Amino acid sequence: MIRLVQPRGFWGLPNLSPACMKLESWLRLAGIPYLAVPLDLAQTPKGKIPYIYLEDGTRMGDSTLIIEHLKATYGREPDARLTAEQRAISLAFRRMMKEDFYWVIVHTRYKEERNWECYRQVVIDMMDGVPEEKQTILADFYRKRILEQLQGQGMGLHTADEVYRLGIEDVRAVSDFLGDKPFLFGEEPTTADATVSAYLANQLQVPLECPVKDFGLSRDNLVRYLQRTRARLFPELPRMESSPLEYAS
Ligand SMILES: N[C@@H](CCC(=O)N[C@@H](CS)C(=O)NCC(=O)O)C(=O)O
């Protein structure tokens, strides 16, 4: 069986790493059995999470490349019914989440001082086995590294106001495209839903304040969409009611 290496869930979400939540969502969507195993950062093939061990023991990193590989090897294609046009739209939404919206999430968690005060504790809680006196230093060191990535990618060059304006436009695009449909491409979820719901949940359903979250939660169709994808893909988790904070722990 495939082994999925990722941190455990926090704040009532399956994972606070959007890329991890995306991959786990997709494995469930595709019906591919897996075993979630504790994170071993020393083994990451590309320095990022998630990664997996294939059945033959080969390690593989990057959620997108993993999904492509599993589609080919397991012959599972949750997007089979999509037209070429829908596949192109799906790709654009997935890339928007991964290459743009992800950095809005990073800004919110790591750059905003008041949010970092709260998120630092999550980072510390993930450090199983690190001596207590080193935890804060390591968390701050990790933050510095992530903020360097944010700067290098370019989102870190913007003011908070600019970052949030960009994030709100991403969320608005999803909400407008979703409209009244249960999932992005109709009655059944596809790879785009596995990705979009993971990134949106990580911004809208966490106890960190920002205008992007306020905007997203003001869109009823998105709130219902996140409840729907969660119920479909993670039925073992409690339902998120109107306030995601009710389930924050
Ligand atoms: N393209 C990668 C991105 C993965 C990614 O950005 N992972 C983040 C957590 S969501 C990470 O490992 N960050 C730690 C770091 O960059 O040091 C994928 O989709 O798997």
The ligand as an SDF file (V2000), in Angstrom:
LIG
                    3D

 20 19  0  0  0  0  0  0  0  0999 V2000
    4.6530   21.7740   -5.3450 N   0  0  0  0  0  0  0  0  0  0  0  0
    4.6490   21.1470   -4.0370 C   0  0  0  0  0  0  0  0  0  0  0  0
    4.5560   22.2220   -2.9900 C   0  0  0  0  0  0  0  0  0  0  0  0
    4.5690   21.6480   -1.6180 C   0  0  0  0  0  0  0  0  0  0  0  0
    4.7090   22.7340   -0.5740 C   0  0  0  0  0  0  0  0  0  0  0  0
    4.8030   23.9330   -0.8650 O   0  0  0  0  0  0  0  0  0  0  0  0
    4.7550   22.2830    0.6580 N   0  0  0  0  0  0  0  0  0  0  0  0
    4.9480   23.1990    1.7510 C   0  0  0  0  0  0  0  0  0  0  0  0
    3.8640   22.9740    2.7920 C   0  0  0  0  0  0  0  0  0  0  0  0
    2.2530   23.2530    2.0820 S   0  0  0  0  0  0  0  0  0  0  0  0
    6.2960   22.8980    2.3850 C   0  0  0  0  0  0  0  0  0  0  0  0
    6.7550   21.7740    2.3970 O   0  0  0  0  0  0  0  0  0  0  0  0
    6.9230   23.9300    2.9170 N   0  0  0  0  0  0  0  0  0  0  0  0
    8.1180   23.7790    3.6680 C   0  0  0  0  0  0  0  0  0  0  0  0
    9.2920   24.4230    3.0520 C   0  0  0  0  0  0  0  0  0  0  0  0
    9.2000   24.9590    1.9450 O   0  0  0  0  0  0  0  0  0  0  0  0
   10.3430   24.4150    3.6950 O   0  0  0  0  0  0  0  0  0  0  0  0
    3.4890   20.1680   -3.9220 C   0  0  0  0  0  0  0  0  0  0  0  0
    2.4220   20.4500   -4.4490 O   0  0  0  0  0  0  0  0  0  0  0  0
    3.6790   19.1120   -3.3040 O   0  0  0  0  0  0  0  0  0  0  0  0
  1  2  1  0
  2  3  1  0
  2 18  1  0
  3  4  1  0
  4  5  1  0
  5  6  2  0
  5  7  1  0
  7  8  1  0
  8  9  1  0
  8 11  1  0
  9 10  1  0
 11 12  2  0
 11 13  1  0
 13 14  1  0
 14 15  1  0
 15 16  2  0
 15 17  1  0
 18 19  2  0
 18 20  1  0
M  END
$$$$
